[in-house]
Amino acid sequence: MVDKQTLIAETLYRHAPGAEVVLDVGYAQNPNPALRGKIYGIDIVADEKPAHYHEVRKVDLNLCTIPYEDGFFDAAGMGCVLAHVTNPFGLLEELHRVLKDGAVLVLSSPNPNYYWETVLNVFFHQFKHRVCRAKWEEHFCEFSRYNMRTIAHRAGFSVVDEVGTSFHLVKTGLRFQPRRWPGISYEIIYVLKKDRTPRHYTTFEQGGTIRRVPSNLSGKVPPLVRKEAQ
């Protein structure tokens, strides 16, 4: 099986073959050796710059502020990061800002409908002391394939492709990479294309009608409002 980092890079260059300036979001734990061109890395921890990276910066991704100008990057790659941040919409919208029009963001995200995740949830009290402690602490949220499209569309992207990363049948030697069957994969690699303007609204049903109400989904306080509040 191809490792996840390589699969992310292969998927990125398949959808953006001419990408030269690429952002690696959350690079520090596993810098991606398969990325090429002028590579920029951002992460919440400061780490030594990998030899093939052009620049790395310490960035708190929970603040949803990336220190680059609008439309700076040709493409972006992101491993399992979206599940770790407190404001995934805000981060996606900020990535939308620093990407060029038509650029792609290739990210991986845990599949909450993976068969073993379903077992762990159904029999939670039987398994809660048998899983690693990190499983309790790492993920704020996980997205179904429907949910990923919802958040992507609101943030200004379309999901244009999906790739499965791995399948392992517990207590057996059965392992394979279900690239063409992402729904059964432990993690799914999504390809998001910047093709629209972010839309800030929330929905609720009233009298059988679904209403859209304007709402600040990013959580960012506009400068004027911030100044008046001081």
C-alpha positions in Angstrom: 0.0 0.0 0.0 1.1 3.6 -0.7 1.5 5.6 2.5 -1.1 8.3 3.2 1.4 11.2 2.7 2.4 9.9 -0.7 -1.3 9.3 -1.6 -2.1 12.9 -0.7 0.7 14.2 -2.9 -0.2 12.0 -5.8 -3.8 13.1 -5.6 -2.8 16.8 -5.4 -0.6 16.7 -8.5 -3.2 14.6 -10.4 -5.7 17.4 -9.9 -3.1 20.3 -10.0 -0.3 19.1 -12.3 1.1 22.6 -12.7 1.2 23.5 -9.0 4.5 25.1 -8.1 3.7 27.0 -4.8 2.2 24.5 -2.4 1.1 24.9 1.2 1.5 21.9 3.6 -0.9 22.5 6.5 0.1 20.8 9.8 3.4 19.7 8.3 5.4 19.2 11.6 4.4 15.7 12.6 4.9 14.2 9.2 6.5 16.5 6.6 5.5 15.2 3.2 8.5 14.0 1.2 6.4 13.5 -1.9 5.6 17.2 -2.3 7.6 19.1 -4.9 8.1 22.7 -6.0 8.2 25.6 -3.6 6.8 24.1 -0.4 5.6 26.2 2.5 4.7 24.6 5.8 2.5 25.9 8.7 1.8 24.2 12.0 1.0 25.0 15.7 4.4 23.9 16.8 7.8 25.2 15.7 9.9 22.5 14.1 13.1 22.3 12.0 12.6 23.1 8.4 12.6 20.0 6.2 15.4 20.2 3.6 13.0 20.3 0.6 10.7 22.9 2.1 11.1 26.6 1.1 9.7 28.0 4.3 8.0 26.9 7.5 6.1 29.0 10.1 4.6 28.5 13.5 0.9 29.2 13.1 -1.9 28.5 15.6 -4.5 27.0 13.2 -7.2 27.4 15.8 -7.0 31.2 15.2 -7.8 30.6 11.5 -5.3 33.2 10.4 -2.7 32.2 7.8 0.2 34.8 7.3 0.1 34.9 3.5 -1.6 37.2 1.0 -4.8 36.4 -0.9 -4.3 33.9 -3.7 -0.7 33.1 -2.8 -0.8 29.3 -3.3 -1.4 27.1 -6.3 -2.6 24.2 -4.1 -2.6 23.0 -0.5 -2.3 19.6 1.2 -3.5 18.8 4.7 -3.3 15.5 6.5 -5.6 14.7 9.4 -5.8 18.3 10.7 -9.4 19.4 10.2 -10.6 16.9 12.9 -8.1 18.5 15.4 -9.0 22.2 15.2 -11.8 23.9 17.1 -13.2 25.9 14.1 -12.9 23.8 11.0 -15.1 26.1 9.0 -12.9 29.1 9.9 -9.8 27.2 8.8 -11.3 26.2 5.5 -12.4 29.7 4.8 -8.9 31.0 5.5 -7.4 28.4 3.2 -9.9 29.5 0.6 -8.5 33.0 0.9 -4.9 32.1 0.4 -5.5 29.7 -2.6 -5.8 30.9 -6.1 -9.2 30.7 -7.9 -9.7 27.2 -9.2 -6.9 25.8 -6.9 -7.4 22.6 -5.0 -7.1 21.7 -1.3 -6.4 18.0 -0.7 -7.1 16.8 2.8 -7.6 13.6 4.7 -10.2 13.1 7.4 -11.2 10.2 9.6 -14.3 8.3 8.3 -16.8 8.2 11.2 -18.6 5.4 9.3 -15.6 3.1 9.2 -16.8 -0.3 10.4 -14.5 -0.4 13.5 -15.5 3.2 14.5 -19.1 2.0 14.4 -18.3 -1.0 16.7 -16.4 1.3 19.2 -19.4 3.7 19.3 -22.1 1.1 19.6 -20.2 -0.8 22.3 -18.6 2.3 23.8 -18.7 1.2 27.5 -17.2 -2.1 26.7 -14.3 -0.5 24.8 -13.7 2.8 26.5 -10.8 1.5 28.6 -9.3 -0.5 25.8 -8.5 2.3 23.3 -5.5 4.5 23.4 -5.8 7.7 25.5 -5.1 9.8 22.5 -8.4 8.7 20.9 -10.2 10.5 23.7 -8.3 13.7 23.2 -7.3 14.3 19.6 -10.4 14.8 17.6 -13.0 17.5 18.1 -15.1 16.4 15.1 -15.2 14.0 12.3 -17.1 14.4 9.1 -19.3 12.0 7.2 -19.2 12.3 3.4 -22.4 14.4 3.5 -21.0 16.7 6.2 -17.7 17.2 4.3 -19.7 18.5 1.4 -21.8 20.8 3.6 -18.8 22.5 5.2 -16.8 22.6 2.0 -19.6 24.2 0.1 -20.2 26.9 2.8 -16.4 27.6 2.8 -16.3 28.1 -1.0 -15.2 24.7 -2.3 -16.7 21.8 -4.2 -15.7 18.2 -3.4 -14.5 16.9 -6.7 -12.9 13.6 -5.8 -12.4 11.1 -2.9 -9.7 8.5 -2.3 -9.8 5.7 0.3 -6.6 5.3 2.3 -6.8 2.0 4.2 -8.9 -0.9 5.4 -7.8 -3.4 8.1 -10.0 -6.2 9.3 -9.3 -6.4 13.1 -7.5 -9.6 14.3 -6.8 -10.7 10.8 -4.0 -10.1 8.3 -6.4 -8.6 5.8 -5.3 -5.1 4.8 -5.8 -3.2 1.5 -6.1 0.3 0.1 -9.6 0.9 -1.1 -8.8 3.9 -3.2 -11.9 3.6 -5.3 -14.2 2.7 -2.3 -13.6 5.6 0.1 -16.8 4.8 2.0 -15.2 1.7 3.6 -11.8 3.4 4.3 -10.5 4.3 7.7 -9.6 7.8 6.4 -10.8 9.5 3.3 -8.8 11.9 1.2 -11.0 14.7 -0.2 -10.2 17.0 -3.1 -11.8 20.4 -2.6 -11.8 22.9 -5.5 -12.0 26.6 -4.9 -14.9 27.5 -7.1 -17.3 29.8 -5.2 -17.6 32.5 -2.6 -17.9 31.4 1.1 -21.5 31.6 2.3 -22.2 32.5 5.9 -25.6 31.2 7.0 -27.2 28.7 9.3 -30.4 26.8 8.7 -33.4 25.8 10.8 -36.8 24.5 10.0 -39.9 26.6 10.7 -43.4 25.5 9.8 -42.1 22.8 7.4 -39.9 25.3 5.6 -36.1 25.4 5.9 -34.9 28.9 6.4 -31.4 30.3 5.9 -30.3 32.9 8.4 -27.1 35.0 8.0 -24.6 33.9 10.6 -20.9 34.5 11.3 -19.7 30.9 10.7 -16.0 31.7 10.9 -16.2 33.1 14.4 -13.9 36.0 13.4 -14.9 39.4 14.8 -14.9 42.1 12.1 -12.3 44.9 12.8 -15.0 47.6 13.2 -17.0 45.5 15.7 -13.8 44.7 17.6 -12.8 48.3 17.8 -16.3 49.4 19.0 -16.2 46.7 21.7 -12.9 48.0 23.2 
